[in-house]
């Protein structure tokens, strides 16, 4: 076993255990629902290779001597892993349910707003507004990295580890939500309903490039953008309130842009914000559970040390 995962002095071990647990969970789902997964063999092999790669990375990063470089490496590992796993999750969207739940979310919008919200927003679409919204939408990635730097500058590796732990937990909740409540999103479920195109400049082009090349039906509820953005706000407020007030308005625009840009329904975005708060609140409990697991395996692997600690 990779002892770095159980090492109490490795501040990133909790994050890595969460990542490995997510892979193992999906491997279990793949085995149980193999008949529901298209191209099961290749997906299963991909998960095994990913698991081995994660073990290698988690053993390598702690060997980096410089704290800032170690933190940066862990940050990019976490963000790249969850970005890659987002694509893998597309193969599991309909393992529990065999139909999309979009109609339920559209019915909610009609009950509250009179129509699906992104269709209502067609009335105010303009190139300038679209470009502003898409700027907010694509700011998601740099904000993830900037917040890691803010947490590290204020709290060193413990600060960065706390932020990355909560971000990891929020993504884990998202990937569970994709399976439990599969939602295709508007552009896949009802593309024919739109009559006004989203025209803008560079940021609009970038957003559409991402949509056309990296998005897929599903991966919608809860919204990963809104979930992570909520954690970003929390981390910036905790570690640097000046940064918090600078990014507050762009993040509010980001929330709105997920619906305006036809990436998510209103309930996707709202559930994402709630999931972000849930991640922040449940993080201490999750860490306590992980510590119990680490202690259990440490006692098995090092029974003499466990006996000595009991005697002391």
C-alpha positions as CSV (number, residue, x, y, z in Angstrom):
1,X,0.0,0.0,0.0
2,X,1.1,3.6,-0.7
3,X,2.1,4.6,2.8
4,X,1.9,8.3,1.8
5,X,-1.9,7.9,1.8
6,X,-1.8,7.0,5.5
7,X,0.9,9.4,6.6
8,X,-0.4,11.9,9.0
9,X,2.4,14.3,8.1
10,X,1.2,14.4,4.5
11,X,-1.4,17.2,4.5
12,X,-2.7,16.1,1.1
13,X,-3.4,12.5,2.0
14,X,-7.1,13.1,2.8
15,X,-7.6,14.6,-0.7
16,X,-5.9,11.6,-2.3
17,X,-7.9,9.2,-0.4
18,X,-11.1,10.9,-1.5
19,X,-10.0,10.7,-5.1
20,X,-9.1,7.0,-4.8
21,X,-12.4,6.3,-3.1
22,X,-14.3,7.9,-6.0
23,X,-12.4,5.8,-8.5
24,X,-13.1,2.6,-6.5
25,X,-16.8,3.6,-6.2
26,X,-17.1,4.0,-10.0
27,X,-15.3,0.7,-10.5
28,X,-17.8,-1.0,-8.2
29,X,-20.7,0.6,-10.1
30,X,-19.1,-0.5,-13.4
31,X,-19.0,-4.1,-12.2
32,X,-22.5,-4.2,-10.8
33,X,-24.1,-2.4,-13.8
34,X,-21.8,-3.6,-16.6
35,X,-24.7,-4.4,-18.9
36,X,-25.8,-0.7,-18.7
37,X,-22.4,0.7,-19.6
38,X,-21.5,1.1,-23.2
39,X,-18.1,-0.2,-24.1
40,X,-17.7,-1.6,-20.6
41,X,-14.3,-3.3,-21.1
42,X,-12.5,-0.1,-22.2
43,X,-14.1,2.0,-19.5
44,X,-13.1,-0.6,-16.8
45,X,-9.5,-0.7,-18.1
46,X,-9.5,3.1,-18.2
47,X,-10.5,3.3,-14.5
48,X,-7.8,0.7,-13.5
49,X,-5.1,2.7,-15.4
50,X,-6.4,5.9,-13.8
51,X,-6.2,4.3,-10.4
52,X,-2.6,3.1,-10.9
53,X,-1.7,6.6,-12.2
54,X,-3.2,8.2,-9.1
55,X,-1.2,5.9,-6.8
56,X,2.0,6.9,-8.7
57,X,1.3,10.6,-8.5
58,X,0.3,10.5,-4.8
59,X,3.6,8.8,-4.0
60,X,5.6,11.2,-6.1
61,X,4.3,14.6,-5.0
62,X,5.3,14.3,-1.3
63,X,8.9,13.8,-2.4
64,X,9.0,17.3,-3.8
65,X,11.2,19.3,-1.3
66,X,9.9,22.9,-2.0
67,X,6.6,23.6,-0.3
68,X,5.3,26.0,-2.9
69,X,6.1,23.6,-5.8
70,X,4.6,20.7,-3.9
71,X,1.4,22.7,-3.3
72,X,1.2,23.8,-7.0
73,X,1.8,20.2,-8.1
74,X,-1.0,18.9,-5.8
75,X,-3.3,21.7,-7.1
76,X,-2.8,20.8,-10.7
77,X,-3.1,17.1,-10.0
78,X,-6.5,17.6,-8.3
79,X,-7.9,19.9,-10.9
80,X,-6.7,17.8,-13.8
81,X,-8.0,14.6,-12.2
82,X,-11.5,16.0,-11.7
83,X,-11.6,17.5,-15.2
84,X,-10.6,14.2,-16.7
85,X,-13.0,12.3,-14.5
86,X,-15.8,14.5,-15.7
87,X,-15.5,12.9,-19.1
88,X,-15.4,9.4,-17.5
89,X,-18.6,10.1,-15.6
90,X,-20.5,10.5,-18.9
91,X,-20.5,6.8,-19.3
92,X,-22.3,6.3,-16.0
93,X,-25.1,8.8,-16.4
94,X,-28.0,6.4,-16.9
95,X,-26.9,3.3,-14.9
96,X,-29.5,3.7,-12.2
97,X,-32.2,5.6,-14.2
98,X,-32.7,4.9,-17.9
99,X,-34.3,8.3,-18.7
100,X,-33.3,11.9,-18.3
101,X,-35.1,14.0,-15.7
102,X,-35.1,17.3,-17.6
103,X,-38.9,17.3,-17.9
104,X,-39.1,17.6,-14.1
105,X,-36.8,20.6,-14.0
106,X,-38.6,22.3,-16.9
107,X,-41.9,21.7,-15.1
108,X,-40.4,23.4,-12.0
109,X,-39.3,26.4,-14.1
110,X,-42.8,26.7,-15.6
111,X,-44.4,26.6,-12.2
112,X,-42.1,29.3,-10.8
113,X,-41.3,31.5,-13.8
114,X,-44.0,30.6,-16.3
115,X,-41.5,29.1,-18.7
116,X,-38.1,27.5,-18.7
117,X,-35.8,30.2,-17.5
118,X,-33.2,30.2,-20.3
119,X,-36.0,30.6,-22.8
120,X,-37.3,33.7,-20.9
121,X,-33.7,35.1,-20.9
122,X,-33.8,35.0,-24.7
123,X,-35.7,38.3,-24.5
124,X,-32.7,40.2,-23.1
125,X,-29.9,38.5,-25.1
126,X,-27.4,40.8,-26.8
127,X,-23.8,40.4,-27.9
128,X,-22.4,42.6,-25.1
129,X,-24.4,40.8,-22.4
130,X,-23.5,37.4,-23.8
131,X,-19.8,38.3,-23.9
132,X,-20.0,39.5,-20.3
133,X,-21.8,36.3,-19.2
134,X,-19.4,34.1,-21.0
135,X,-16.4,35.9,-19.5
136,X,-17.9,35.1,-16.1
137,X,-18.4,31.5,-17.1
138,X,-14.9,30.8,-18.4
139,X,-13.4,32.6,-15.3
140,X,-14.2,29.5,-13.4
141,X,-10.9,27.8,-14.3
142,X,-8.5,30.6,-13.4
143,X,-10.5,31.3,-10.2
144,X,-9.9,27.7,-9.1
145,X,-6.1,28.2,-9.5
146,X,-6.1,31.7,-8.1
147,X,-7.9,30.6,-5.0
148,X,-5.4,27.8,-4.4
149,X,-2.6,30.4,-4.5
150,X,-4.6,32.7,-2.1
151,X,-5.1,29.8,0.3
152,X,-1.4,28.8,0.1
153,X,-0.2,32.4,0.6
154,X,-2.3,32.8,3.8
155,X,-2.3,29.3,5.2
156,X,0.7,27.7,3.5
157,X,0.3,24.0,2.7
158,X,-2.4,23.5,5.4
159,X,-4.5,26.3,3.8
160,X,-4.0,24.9,0.3
161,X,-4.8,21.4,1.5
162,X,-8.0,22.5,3.2
163,X,-9.2,24.4,0.1
164,X,-8.3,21.4,-2.2
165,X,-10.0,19.0,0.2
166,X,-13.3,20.9,0.1
167,X,-13.1,21.4,-3.7
168,X,-12.5,17.6,-4.0
169,X,-15.4,16.8,-1.8
170,X,-17.7,19.1,-3.8
171,X,-16.8,17.4,-7.0
172,X,-17.3,14.0,-5.4
173,X,-20.9,15.1,-4.5
174,X,-21.4,16.4,-8.1
175,X,-20.3,13.1,-9.6
176,X,-22.7,11.2,-7.3
177,X,-25.5,13.6,-8.2
178,X,-25.0,13.0,-12.0
179,X,-25.8,9.3,-11.4
180,X,-28.6,9.8,-8.9
181,X,-30.5,12.5,-10.8
182,X,-29.4,12.5,-14.5
183,X,-30.2,15.7,-16.3
184,X,-29.1,16.2,-20.0
185,X,-29.3,20.0,-20.0
186,X,-31.2,22.3,-22.4
187,X,-29.0,22.2,-25.4
188,X,-29.3,18.4,-25.6
189,X,-32.8,18.0,-24.4
190,X,-34.6,20.8,-26.2
191,X,-32.3,22.6,-28.7
192,X,-35.1,23.2,-31.1
193,X,-36.8,25.6,-28.6
194,X,-34.1,28.3,-29.0
195,X,-34.6,31.0,-31.7
196,X,-31.9,33.5,-30.6
197,X,-28.3,32.5,-31.0
198,X,-25.6,33.4,-28.4
199,X,-23.3,35.7,-30.3
200,X,-20.4,37.5,-28.8
201,X,-16.6,37.8,-28.9
202,X,-13.6,35.8,-27.7
203,X,-15.2,34.5,-24.4
204,X,-18.3,33.4,-26.2
205,X,-16.2,31.6,-28.8
206,X,-14.2,29.9,-26.0
207,X,-17.4,28.9,-24.1
208,X,-18.9,27.4,-27.3
209,X,-15.6,25.6,-28.0
210,X,-15.8,24.0,-24.6
211,X,-19.4,23.1,-25.0
212,X,-18.9,21.5,-28.4
213,X,-15.7,19.6,-27.5
214,X,-15.9,18.7,-23.8
215,X,-19.5,18.7,-22.8
216,X,-22.0,15.9,-23.2
217,X,-25.6,15.1,-22.2
218,X,-25.6,14.9,-18.4
219,X,-23.1,16.2,-15.8
220,X,-25.7,18.8,-14.9
221,X,-27.2,18.4,-11.5
222,X,-25.7,19.8,-9.4
223,X,-23.8,22.3,-11.5
224,X,-20.1,21.8,-11.0
225,X,-19.5,25.5,-11.9
226,X,-21.9,26.7,-9.2
227,X,-20.7,24.2,-6.6
228,X,-17.0,25.0,-7.0
229,X,-17.7,28.7,-7.2
230,X,-19.4,28.6,-3.8
231,X,-16.3,26.9,-2.4
232,X,-14.1,29.5,-4.0
233,X,-16.1,32.3,-2.3
234,X,-15.8,30.5,1.0
235,X,-12.0,30.0,0.7
236,X,-11.3,33.6,-0.4
237,X,-13.5,35.0,2.4
238,X,-11.5,32.8,4.9
239,X,-8.0,33.5,3.6
240,X,-8.2,36.9,1.9
241,X,-11.3,39.1,2.2
242,X,-9.9,41.6,-0.3
243,X,-9.9,38.9,-2.9
244,X,-13.3,37.8,-1.8
245,X,-14.8,41.2,-2.5
246,X,-13.0,41.5,-5.9
247,X,-14.4,38.2,-7.2
248,X,-17.8,38.4,-5.5
249,X,-19.6,40.1,-8.5
250,X,-17.9,37.9,-11.2
251,X,-19.0,34.8,-9.3
252,X,-22.6,36.1,-9.0
253,X,-22.4,36.6,-12.8
254,X,-21.0,33.1,-13.1
255,X,-24.1,31.7,-11.3
256,X,-26.4,33.5,-13.7
257,X,-24.3,32.6,-16.8
258,X,-24.9,28.9,-16.3
259,X,-28.6,29.4,-17.1
260,X,-28.1,32.4,-19.5
261,X,-25.6,30.3,-21.5
262,X,-27.9,27.3,-21.6
263,X,-25.5,25.1,-19.7
264,X,-27.8,24.4,-16.8
265,X,-31.4,24.7,-15.6
266,X,-32.2,27.0,-12.7
267,X,-32.4,24.0,-10.3
268,X,-29.0,22.7,-11.5
269,X,-27.4,26.0,-10.5
270,X,-29.4,26.3,-7.2
271,X,-28.5,22.8,-6.2
272,X,-24.9,23.5,-7.1
273,X,-24.8,26.4,-4.7
274,X,-26.4,24.2,-2.0
275,X,-23.9,21.4,-2.7
276,X,-21.1,23.9,-2.3
277,X,-22.4,24.9,1.2
278,X,-23.0,21.2,2.0
279,X,-19.3,20.4,1.1
280,X,-18.1,23.2,3.4
281,X,-20.3,22.1,6.3
282,X,-19.6,18.3,6.0
283,X,-15.9,18.6,5.3
284,X,-14.9,18.3,9.0
285,X,-17.0,15.1,9.3
286,X,-15.6,13.6,6.2
287,X,-12.0,14.3,7.4
288,X,-12.8,12.6,10.7
289,X,-14.1,9.5,8.9
290,X,-11.0,9.5,6.7
291,X,-8.8,9.7,9.8
292,X,-10.6,6.7,11.3
293,X,-9.9,4.7,8.1
294,X,-6.3,5.8,8.1
295,X,-5.9,4.8,11.8
296,X,-7.5,1.4,11.0
297,X,-5.1,0.6,8.2
298,X,-2.1,2.0,10.1
299,X,-2.9,-0.3,13.0
300,X,-3.0,-3.3,10.7
301,X,0.3,-2.3,8.9
302,X,2.1,-1.2,12.0
303,X,0.7,-3.2,15.0
304,X,3.8,-2.6,17.1
305,X,3.4,1.2,16.9
306,X,-0.3,0.9,17.7
307,X,0.5,-1.2,20.8
308,X,3.1,1.3,22.0
309,X,0.7,4.2,21.6
310,X,-1.9,2.3,23.7
311,X,0.7,1.7,26.4
312,X,1.7,5.4,26.4
